[in-house]
Amino acid sequence: MRPFRFGVALYVPGSRAEWVAKCRQAEDLGYDVAGVVDHLGRVAPVPALLLAAEATERIRLNTYVLNASFHNPVVLARDLAALDEFTGGRVEIGLGAGYVRAEFEAAGIEWGTPGDRFRRVAAAVTEVERAFDGRPRPPLLLGGRGDRMLTFAAAHADTIALTGTAPGAAEGRLALAGPAALAERADFVRNVLDGRDTELNLMVHFVRITGDRRAALAEAHQLVPHLGVDELGELATVLAGSAEAVAEQLLRTRETLGVSYFTVLEDDLTRLAPVIEKLR
């Protein structure tokens, strides 16, 4: 069973001093990975990670995840190779197909079919592998939900990221997959891996460390109304309860779904810290 890893996906723009402080805080709190999302209106991933590398010493740095449709694959591979060099090999490359149609339209990029977006990811992976031919490639994370993307990830990725979302999230809305649906996706990944030892990652969408678990789940229900409070209490993507209870929940998730690498959103950066400390 793989040891735990914890990441945080950073995205809120700010000053240089604010960005440096956030990255150092993530390292001080015990996170293994600081990631940057790839959305319009948020921080630009490559320069943000370069600054993160300068501000920190230990923490690994990843793109969580680059929208392959936003980038020319040859130029992207060049930039990622330089990023790996300039960060001293601390980079982990995360790639995905993108899911917010409005951002494609704002960028003047064709939304296309799911197959079109998948082919853009495949082209980016091909160029990244070519750019690192003959030298160590940074770990590659591929994220997705569909059969085609997860099967491709099983063949190419060092880490497979489960989104934990339902099809309703395709237009950028938060629609979490229910417990059975998430378990089915984890089972699918295990089947296509066919015994290969590949790290599984899961995005955690809600964290509340509290003595009143029911109230926290009721709060989560306001954000995710299509799932009931009891269903939310069974989800691996929702962490609510005492630090001890949440730590036990993560141990169960690692055992049942095979997920050992958990990423939280920037808003939950400090909330998960006591749980990380217990699981160390």
C-alpha positions in Angstrom: 0.0 0.0 0.0 1.4 3.4 -1.0 2.2 6.0 1.6 -0.1 9.1 1.7 0.7 12.2 -0.3 -1.2 15.5 0.1 -1.4 18.3 -2.4 -3.1 21.7 -2.6 -4.4 23.3 -5.8 -3.6 27.0 -5.6 -5.5 29.4 -7.9 -6.2 32.8 -6.3 -4.3 35.6 -7.9 -2.4 38.1 -5.7 0.8 39.9 -5.2 4.2 38.3 -5.3 4.4 38.5 -1.5 1.0 36.8 -1.1 1.9 34.0 -3.5 5.3 33.4 -1.8 3.6 33.3 1.6 1.0 30.7 0.4 3.6 28.4 -1.1 5.7 28.6 2.1 2.7 27.9 4.2 1.8 24.8 2.2 5.3 23.5 2.7 5.3 24.4 6.4 2.0 22.6 6.9 3.4 19.4 5.6 1.9 19.2 2.1 3.9 17.1 -0.4 2.8 19.0 -3.5 1.7 22.5 -4.3 -0.2 22.7 -7.6 -1.5 25.4 -9.8 -4.8 25.1 -11.8 -5.1 26.2 -15.4 -8.2 28.4 -15.7 -8.7 31.8 -17.2 -8.9 34.5 -14.6 -6.6 32.5 -12.3 -2.8 32.5 -11.9 -0.6 31.6 -14.9 0.7 28.1 -14.1 4.3 28.2 -15.4 5.5 31.5 -13.9 3.6 30.7 -10.7 5.4 27.5 -10.2 8.8 29.1 -11.0 8.2 31.6 -8.2 7.0 28.7 -5.9 10.2 26.9 -6.5 12.2 30.0 -5.5 10.2 30.4 -2.3 10.4 26.8 -1.1 12.9 24.0 -0.5 11.2 20.7 -0.3 7.7 20.7 -1.7 7.1 19.3 -5.2 5.3 21.5 -7.7 2.7 20.4 -10.2 0.3 21.6 -12.9 -3.1 20.4 -11.6 -3.9 20.2 -14.4 -3.0 22.0 -17.6 -5.8 22.2 -20.1 -4.2 20.6 -23.2 -6.5 22.5 -25.5 -5.1 25.9 -24.3 -1.5 25.0 -25.4 0.3 24.2 -28.6 1.7 20.7 -27.6 5.3 21.3 -29.0 5.6 24.7 -27.3 4.1 23.3 -24.1 6.6 20.5 -24.0 9.5 23.0 -24.4 8.1 25.1 -21.6 7.7 22.1 -19.3 11.2 20.9 -20.0 12.5 24.4 -19.0 10.3 24.4 -15.9 11.7 21.1 -14.8 15.3 22.3 -15.3 14.8 25.6 -13.5 13.0 24.1 -10.5 15.7 21.5 -10.0 13.6 18.5 -11.0 10.8 19.2 -8.5 8.0 19.4 -11.2 5.2 16.9 -11.7 3.3 17.4 -14.9 -0.5 17.2 -14.8 -2.6 17.3 -18.0 -6.3 17.1 -18.7 -8.9 17.8 -21.3 -10.6 20.9 -19.9 -14.2 21.0 -18.8 -15.4 24.6 -18.8 -16.9 25.4 -22.1 -17.1 29.2 -21.4 -13.4 29.3 -21.0 -12.9 27.7 -24.4 -15.2 30.3 -26.0 -13.4 33.2 -24.2 -10.1 32.0 -25.5 -11.4 31.5 -29.0 -10.7 27.8 -28.9 -13.1 25.3 -30.4 -14.9 23.3 -27.7 -15.3 20.4 -30.1 -16.3 16.9 -29.1 -15.0 14.8 -26.2 -12.9 13.0 -28.8 -11.4 16.3 -30.0 -10.4 17.2 -26.5 -9.0 13.7 -25.8 -6.9 13.9 -28.9 -5.4 17.2 -27.7 -4.3 15.5 -24.4 -2.8 12.6 -26.3 -0.9 15.0 -28.6 0.5 16.9 -25.5 1.6 13.7 -23.9 3.3 12.6 -27.1 5.3 15.9 -27.2 6.2 15.8 -23.5 7.5 12.2 -23.9 9.5 13.3 -26.9 10.9 16.4 -25.1 12.3 14.2 -22.3 13.5 11.4 -24.6 16.9 10.3 -23.3 16.6 11.9 -19.9 14.4 11.4 -16.9 10.9 12.7 -17.4 9.1 14.3 -14.5 6.2 12.3 -13.1 3.1 12.6 -15.3 -0.4 12.9 -13.9 -3.4 12.5 -16.2 -6.8 13.3 -14.9 -10.3 12.5 -16.1 -13.5 10.6 -15.7 -14.4 8.8 -19.0 -13.3 5.3 -20.1 -11.1 6.6 -22.9 -9.2 9.1 -20.8 -8.7 6.7 -17.9 -7.5 3.9 -20.2 -5.0 6.2 -21.8 -3.8 7.4 -18.4 -3.3 3.8 -17.3 -0.9 3.3 -20.3 1.1 6.6 -19.9 0.7 8.2 -16.4 2.6 7.8 -13.2 -0.4 9.1 -11.4 -4.1 8.8 -12.4 -6.3 11.6 -11.0 -9.9 10.7 -10.4 -12.1 13.9 -10.6 -14.8 12.6 -8.3 -17.3 14.5 -10.4 -20.5 13.5 -12.2 -21.3 14.3 -15.8 -23.1 17.5 -14.7 -19.8 19.1 -14.1 -19.0 19.2 -17.8 -20.1 22.9 -18.1 -18.1 23.9 -15.0 -20.8 23.3 -12.4 -19.9 21.4 -9.2 -21.6 18.0 -9.5 -20.0 15.4 -7.3 -20.3 11.7 -8.2 -22.1 9.6 -5.6 -20.4 6.9 -3.6 -21.3 4.1 -6.0 -20.3 6.0 -9.1 -16.9 7.0 -7.6 -16.3 3.4 -6.6 -17.1 2.2 -10.1 -14.6 4.6 -11.6 -11.9 3.4 -9.2 -12.7 -0.2 -10.1 -12.5 0.6 -13.8 -9.0 2.1 -13.3 -7.8 -0.9 -11.4 -9.1 -3.2 -14.2 -7.3 -1.2 -17.0 -4.1 -1.0 -14.9 -4.1 -4.8 -14.9 -1.8 -5.1 -11.8 0.5 -2.2 -12.7 1.4 -0.2 -9.6 0.2 3.3 -10.5 -0.5 6.1 -7.9 -4.2 7.2 -7.7 -5.1 10.8 -6.9 -8.4 12.2 -5.8 -9.6 15.8 -5.7 -11.3 16.5 -2.4 -13.9 19.2 -2.9 -15.0 20.0 0.7 -13.1 19.9 4.0 -14.4 20.9 7.4 -12.6 19.8 10.6 -15.3 20.1 13.3 -17.0 18.5 16.2 -20.4 19.0 14.5 -20.1 16.7 11.5 -23.8 16.9 10.7 -23.8 20.6 10.4 -20.7 20.5 8.1 -22.5 18.0 5.9 -25.5 20.2 5.8 -23.2 23.0 4.6 -21.8 20.8 1.9 -25.4 20.0 0.8 -26.0 23.6 0.1 -23.1 23.5 -2.4 -24.0 20.1 -3.8 -27.8 19.9 -3.6 -28.2 16.9 -5.9 -26.8 14.6 -3.2 -28.4 14.1 0.2 -26.7 14.7 3.5 -26.3 11.0 4.1 -24.8 10.4 0.7 -22.3 13.2 1.2 -21.3 11.6 4.4 -20.2 8.5 2.5 -18.2 10.4 -0.1 -14.4 10.3 -0.3 -14.5 13.8 -1.9 -16.1 15.3 1.2 -14.2 15.3 4.5 -16.1 16.4 7.5 -15.7 15.7 11.2 -12.9 15.7 13.8 -9.3 15.4 12.7 -9.3 11.8 14.0 -12.4 10.9 12.1 -11.2 12.4 8.9 -7.9 10.6 9.2 -9.7 7.3 9.6 -11.9 8.2 6.6 -8.7 8.7 4.5 -7.3 5.4 5.7 -10.5 3.7 4.6 -10.5 5.4 1.2 -6.9 4.2 0.6 -7.9 0.7 1.5 -11.2 0.5 -0.5 -10.5 2.8 -3.5 -6.7 2.5 -3.7 -6.3 6.3 -3.5 -3.2 7.4 -1.6 -2.7 10.9 -3.0 -5.3 13.6 -2.0 -5.5 17.1 -3.3 -7.6 19.9 -1.7 -8.5 23.3 -3.0 -6.7 26.4 -1.8 -9.6 27.4 0.5 -9.0 24.2 2.5 -5.2 24.6 2.7 -5.2 25.1 6.5 -8.2 23.0 7.3 -6.6 19.7 6.3 -3.3 20.4 8.1 -4.2 18.7 11.4 -5.2 15.6 9.5 -1.9 15.5 7.6 -0.1 15.8 10.9 -2.0 12.8 12.3 -1.4 10.6 9.3 2.4 11.2 9.3 
